[in-house]
């Protein structure tokens, strides 16, 4: 059975080498790059990956394009901030010849602020299934936090071992991602016909904070747990405020009044 590992990236030169190195065992490595300018492409080519440049039109579209470039019987999805572990590699190689399922979710362990996060909804946490037979899964076309569509009549399996994720290299990236994802998220909400509002932004943000800090035991992660909860509040709050801004722009409600010319005779 041939395995294709695909990675999506944009300007991730500091992370892409370790990411690709963790899947050198795969038969084929595909990098889907949205025209990086920081050397990401060159590093990937140096390590033997096949590189395809795809214009970013949303993460769902990007992942579906990645699948189209994979030639393996099985496809393993890895993001540039994720690392496959030796345990996951061994489990996959032992599994695929006689796999009871066609699609598998993969647990992730997150490292943040110098420690492994054990709560806060970050362990074990899952995104879309990351291991699947070719032709058995595709992604929804959402701009961000895209879902998946199964083409299998079997249930979704779960691997026993976890990959690693390093979601943020520093707080500048925390803020950058909060801005980027809230921007994409606001367009996703608008497409669903959801309306924005300051009070709605606050209540949704507050609920996100309470959920991650208390219901998901983020307080047990100490300072990092508090930062994660606050980050979820901010990301959610900004998403609904940006949605309100989109609505205002559509109706020209926030348009500044016309400034009149003022001269000495006025």
Residue pairs with C-beta under 8 A, 6 or more apart in sequence:
1 72
1 73
1 74
1 96
1 97
2 27
2 28
2 71
2 72
2 73
2 74
3 26
3 27
3 28
3 72
3 73
3 74
3 75
3 76
3 92
3 96
4 26
4 27
4 28
4 29
4 30
4 70
4 71
4 72
4 74
4 75
4 76
4 134
5 23
5 26
5 28
5 29
5 30
5 75
5 76
5 77
5 78
5 84
6 29
6 30
6 31
6 32
6 66
6 67
6 69
6 70
6 75
6 76
6 77
6 78
7 16
7 19
7 20
7 23
7 29
7 30
7 31
7 32
7 44
7 49
7 78
7 79
7 80
8 31
8 32
8 33
8 34
8 59
8 62
8 63
8 66
8 79
8 80
9 15
9 16
9 19
9 31
9 32
9 33
9 34
9 36
9 40
9 44
9 79
9 80
10 33
10 34
10 35
10 36
10 40
10 56
11 36
11 37
11 38
11 40
12 19
12 36
12 38
12 40
12 80
12 81
13 36
13 38
13 39
13 40
13 43
14 169
15 80
15 81
15 166
15 169
16 31
16 40
16 43
16 44
16 80
17 43
17 47
18 83
19 78
19 79
19 80
19 81
19 82
19 83
20 29
20 31
20 43
20 44
20 47
20 49
21 47
22 78
22 83
22 84
22 85
23 29
23 76
23 78
23 84
23 89
24 47
24 48
25 89
25 93
26 72
26 76
27 72
28 50
28 70
28 71
28 72
29 44
29 47
29 48
29 49
29 50
30 49
30 50
30 52
30 66
30 69
30 70
31 40
31 41
31 44
31 49
31 50
31 51
31 52
32 52
32 54
32 62
32 65
32 66
32 69
33 40
33 41
33 44
33 51
33 52
33 53
33 54
34 53
34 54
34 55
34 56
34 62
35 53
35 55
41 51
41 53
44 51
45 51
50 69
52 65
52 69
54 62
54 65
54 66
56 62
58 141
58 142
58 143
58 144
58 146
58 184
59 139
59 142
59 143
59 144
59 145
59 146
59 184
60 139
60 140
60 141
60 142
60 143
60 146
60 147
61 141
63 77
63 128
63 139
63 146
64 138
64 139
64 141
66 77
67 75
67 134
67 138
67 139
70 134
72 134
73 96
73 133
73 134
74 92
74 96
74 131
74 132
74 133
74 134
75 131
75 132
75 133
75 134
76 84
76 92
76 130
76 131
77 128
77 129
77 130
77 131
78 84
78 130
78 163
79 165
81 165
81 166
81 167
82 108
82 163
82 164
82 165
82 166
83 163
83 164
83 165
83 166
84 163
85 161
85 162
85 163
85 164
87 161
87 162
88 106
88 159
88 161
88 162
88 163
91 159
91 160
91 161
92 131
92 159
95 104
95 159
99 133
99 157
100 154
100 157
101 152
101 154
101 155
101 156
101 157
102 132
102 133
102 136
102 137
102 150
102 152
102 154
103 129
103 131
103 132
103 133
103 136
103 137
103 150
103 152
103 154
103 156
103 157
104 129
104 130
104 131
104 132
104 156
104 157
104 158
104 159
105 126
105 128
105 129
105 130
105 156
105 157
105 158
105 159
106 126
106 129
106 130
106 131
106 158
106 159
106 162
106 163
107 123
107 124
107 125
107 126
107 158
107 159
107 161
107 162
107 163
108 123
108 124
108 125
108 126
108 127
108 162
108 163
108 164
108 165
109 116
109 117
109 123
109 124
109 162
109 163
109 164
109 165
110 116
110 117
110 122
110 123
110 125
110 164
110 165
110 166
110 167
111 117
111 164
111 165
111 166
112 122
112 167
112 168
112 224
112 227
112 228
113 223
113 224
113 227
115 221
115 222
115 224
116 123
117 123
117 221
117 224
117 225
117 228
118 220
118 221
119 216
119 217
119 218
119 220
119 221
119 225
120 212
120 213
120 216
120 217
120 218
120 221
120 224
120 225
120 228
120 229
121 211
121 212
121 216
121 218
122 221
122 228
123 162
124 162
128 139
128 146
128 147
128 148
129 137
129 148
129 156
130 163
131 159
133 152
135 151
136 150
136 151
136 152
137 148
137 149
137 150
137 151
137 152
138 148
138 149
138 151
139 146
139 147
139 148
139 149
140 146
140 147
140 148
140 149
142 188
143 184
143 185
143 187
143 188
144 181
144 184
144 185
144 188
145 181
145 185
145 188
150 156
167 177
168 174
168 177
174 231
178 231
178 234
178 235
178 238
179 238
181 235
181 239
182 235
182 236
182 238
182 239
182 242
183 242
185 235
185 239
185 242
186 196
186 239
186 240
186 242
186 243
186 245
186 246
187 246
189 196
189 239
189 240
189 243
190 243
190 246
190 247
194 243
195 243
195 247
196 240
196 241
196 242
196 243
196 244
196 245
196 246
196 247
197 240
197 244
198 241
198 244
200 240
201 236
201 237
201 238
201 239
201 240
201 241
201 244
202 237
204 236
204 237
204 239
204 240
205 232
205 233
205 234
205 236
205 237
205 240
206 233
207 236
208 229
208 232
208 233
208 235
208 236
209 229
209 230
209 232
209 233
211 232
212 218
212 225
212 228
212 229
212 232
213 219
213 225
213 226
213 228
213 229
217 225
218 225
218 226
218 228
218 229
219 225
219 226
221 228
245 254
247 253
248 254
